[in-house]
Amino acid sequence: MQYTKLGNADLTVSRICMGCMGFGEAGNGQHSWTIDEEHTREIIKSGLETGINFYDTAIGYQSGTSEQYLGRALKDFAKREDVVVATKFLPRTLEEIEAGVSAQAHIEKMINKSLENLGMDYIDLYIYHMWDYATPLYDIMEGLNNVVKAGKARYIGISNCYAYQLAKANALAEREGFAKFVSIQGHYNLIFREEEREMEKLCREDNIAMTPYSALAGGRLSKKPGETSKRLEEDSYAKLKYDGTAKEDGEIIARVAELAQKRGVSMTEIALAWLLTRVTAPVVGATKLSHVEGMAKAAQICLTKEERDYLEEPYVPHRLVGVMAQNTAEQAKEKHVWSTGN
């Protein structure tokens, strides 16, 4: 495994971040295909053994049970100071807004619940899960700064935003002396490359770490045409994101399969090796032990410029999907993909 600094943060992370969205009580939240605690523990233990020290979860994953599974596994298999743990919080609900709950009170409540779920005293990277149009940005940044000052989070990150929103937030933080965002977790992979238009350039100039989710496009970049899995069949959210462009994406997926066969490696290794040339540490999910092996091996592959060009050449512009498709003031009051569940 290779390691690097997480942007401007004093955190050393593995080049692969294990995504924990697939862990948690199935059906208790958004997904039906998540795995139970016994299998979660096996995968996390295997990840630690391969050198993965960076783990990403969220309070919105299966009503907090993902956080609980991760916390208990890390307590049993690792020293707290040897791992970097990230989790995410959601904006205030309409009920909280109507009840007059402030952004600061909401953020404090969210991090306290995540710390309880994880069984930890602090979180290394606390991530703002989606943009909140119903709350002044100052209130969000002040609330996050309070969390850092209290020692409950070492650094803060953001997910699902535009480059202008990240730049605006960090400019406000710099002006007010607040903690700044050190990372962005956006939607980025070989078949969805819209982050290259603005976000990638901003991050390169300001040394903000890119830790994208959906690194394998919900498994599409790891499966040959015709192959399937429980997640591919049941993940309605991923279908929403990718089914509409399946024809255009198919050419790229075929090239990943072709190059994998030529190299004698898995499609996972090729797709992640490409992404590793662009970002700090992709967030990669695992629901089987074999997935851990694939993501770990990807860090050892070096693609040539010709190979990278071959994989990139068929790409066509994509419309924003998923959470980013709802990143507008008009959509702010609509029901979103994620909630804290029960």
N, C-alpha and C positions, 0 to 999 in steps of 0.2 A: 504494500500500500504506500502511496505517496501522500505527503502532508503539505499544507500551505497555511498562510495566515488568512484569517477571514477579514478581508478588506483592511480597514483602519483599526480593527479591534485587536486586542492582545489575546487572541484565541488561535490556537493551532488546531486545524481540523483536517480530517482525512479528505482526500479528493472526492470520495463518495460519501454522501449523507444518506443514511438509511431512513426512508420515509415510512411513517407508522400509520398511515391512513388505512392500511389493510388489517390492522390489529384492532381487536375490540369485539364486543358482544354483537354478534350478527343480528340484524333486524332492530337493534336498539339505537336507532339513528338513521342516517341516510342509506347505508349499504346493507345488502343481504349476504354478501360474499366474503365478509371479513372472517378472520380465523380466531380460534379460541385461545385462551391464555397458555395452555400447554404448548401448542405449536408456535405461538409468539415467542415464548421463552427459548425454544430451540433455535429459532431464527436469529434472535438477538445474541444469544451465546455464540452462534456461528459467526455472526458479524463481528463481534469483539475479537474472536480468534483470528479473523482475517485482517485485523487492524483497523476496522471501521470504528471511529471514536465519536462520530457526529450523528445525532439522532433527532428527527423532527416529528413532532406530533401537534395536536391542537385540541382545545377543549371541545371543539365542534365535531371531533371524530368519535362517532358512536357514543354520544352522551357522556364523554369523558372517560369511557372505559379503555380507550387507547392509551391515554395518559397513565391510567392505573396499571395496566399490564406492563408498560414500558418502565415505570418507576420501580415496580417490584422486581422485574428482571435485572435492571441495572444495579439495584441494591444487593442482589445475590451474586452477580457475576462480575462486577467492576467496582473500582474505587471511584467515589464521586468526582474527585479532582482529575481523574483520567479521561472523563467523557465530557463532551459538549452537548448540552441538551437545549433544544429549541422547542417552544410551543407557541401557539397563536391564540389571540382573543378576538371576539367579534364585537361589532358596534352595539350600542344600546338598542334594546328592543323598543317598539312603539309603546309598549306598556310602561317601560322604564321612563321614556321621555314624557309620557302623559303624567306619570307619578312624580316628575320633577327630580329624578335621579340624575346627578351631575356626571359628566364624563369622568372626572377624577374618582368619584365614588364607584362608578361602574368598573373602571380599570382596576381599582384596588380589589373589588369583589372578585373580578375575573382571575387576577393573578393569585389571590389567596386560595381560590378553589382549585386552580391548576397545581399550585404547590401542595395542597392537600392530596389531590389525586396522585401526583408524582411521588409524594412522601419525601420531598426535598425542601431545603431551606432557601434555595435560590435557583433561578433559571439563568443559563448562560446567555440565551438570545430570546428576547420576548418580542413576538412578531404581531404587528397590526394586520389582521387577516384580510380586511377589505376596507375600501375607502368609505368614510362616514360623512355623507352630505348633510346629515341632520345635526351635526355637532361642529362648532367652530374649531378650526385646525389648532388654534392656540390652546384650547382646552385639552385636546388629545395630546399634544406635545408636552404640555405641563403635567398632565396625568402620568405620562410615560416617564418623564424626568423625575417625578416623585417616587416612582417605583425603583428607578436606578439609585436615587439618593438613599432610599430605605434599605438598599442592599438585597432587594428581592429579585432583581435582574441585573446582570453585568452589562449587557448591551441590548439595544433595540434594533429590530428590523421591520420591514414592511413587505406586504404581499399584495398582488392584484391591484396595481396602480399604474398610471401613466407616468412617463418620465417627467413631465412638467409638475405633476403632483409630488413626486419624490424631491425634485429640485426645490420646489416651493416650501416643503416641510423642513428640509435641511437648512434652507436659508433662514427660516423663522427660528429654528433651533440655534443656529449660530448667532443670530442677532440677540436672542434672549439668554444665551448661556445654557441652553438645555442640551440634553443628550441628543446626538444626531443618529439617524438611521445608518447602520453600517452594512446592511445587506438588503437585497430585493429578491423575493421569491415570486417569480413570474412564470407564466406558461410558455415554455420554450423547449423545442425538440426539433429533430430533423424534418418533421412534416408540419411544424408550426413555428415559423421563424420571424414573426412580426416584432419580437423584441429587438431585432437588429436595426430597426428603423431609427429609434431614438434611445431606448433604454441602454442598450449595449454601449453606445458612445458616451453617454453620461457616466455610466459606471466605470468605464475605462479612465476617463478624465479625473474623476473624483475618488478613485480607488474604493468603490463600493462593490462588495462581493455579490456576484450573481449566483443564486442557489435555486435554480428553476425546478418547478414541479412538473409532473407528467413527462418525465425524461424519456420514457419509452412509449408515450402516447397511449397509456392504458393497456400496454401489452402489444399494441399493433406493430411496433418496431422490433419485436422479439419473436414474432410468429410468421411462418411462411403462409402464403395464401392457402386457405382451407383448414389450417390448424386453428384450434379454439381452446378455450379455458372457461372455467366457471365465471371468472370476472368478465371476460369478453362477452359472455352470454347474458350476464345479469347486471352489468354496470351501466345503468341507464344514463348516468351523467356523462360518462365517456362516449356513449353512443351519440348523445346530444352534441358533443364537441367535435366528433370525427366522422360520423356517418355521412354528413353532407358533402364532404370532400373526398370520400373514399376512392373515387375514380382517379382524381389528380394525385392523391397520395400513393396510390398503388404502384406507380412507376418507381418512386423513391424506395418504397418497401422492397420491391423486387431487386433493386440495386444493392440494398443492404444484404439481402439473402445471397445474391451473387457474390458479393465481396467476401462475405462470411465463409462461403463454401470455398472460394479461392484461397483464402487465408487459413482455412481449417479451424475456424473459431465460431462462436455462436453469433447470432444476429444481435443479441444484447450487447456483446463486447464491441461490435462495430458501431452500433448506434451511440453507445455511451462514449466510446473513444472519440467520435466526432464531436460530441457535445463538450467533452473535456478540453478540446482545443479552444473553446469559446468562453467557458464559465469557470468559476471557482470550484464549486462542488454541487453537482446535480443531486436532487432529492430523488432517490430511487426506491420504489416500494418492493416488498418481497412477501410472498405468501407461501413459498416453498423453499426448502434448503438449497435447491439447485439455483434459485434466483440469486442467492448470496454469492455463490461461486462466480456466476456470470458478471455481477457488478464489480466484484473484487478484481477479476482478471482484466476488466476494461482499462483499469489504470495503468496496465503494463503495455498496452498497445499504442504504437505510434503510427498514425496514418500518414502517407505521403501526400504532398500537395495534389498530385494527380488523383489520388483516391478521394480526397476531400472534395475536389472539384466535380468528380464523377457523381458523388452522392448529392451534391448541392444543385447541380445543373437543372433538374426537372422542376424545381420548386416554383410555384405560382403564388401570388398574394392570396391571403386568407382573410375572411372576415373575423372579427373578434367573437369568441364564443365563451360559454361558461360564465364565471364570475365577471370577467372583463366586459362581456356583452351587457352586463347590468350596471357598469360603472358610469352612471349618468345621474344627474340630480333628479330627472324625471322618474327613474327606476328606484330611487332611494326608499320609497315607501312600499314597494312591491315585495312579495315574499321572495327571499333569496334561497340559494342552494343550501347554504349552511345555517344551522342554528345550534344552540347549545343542547338541544334535545331536552331530556328530563333532568 
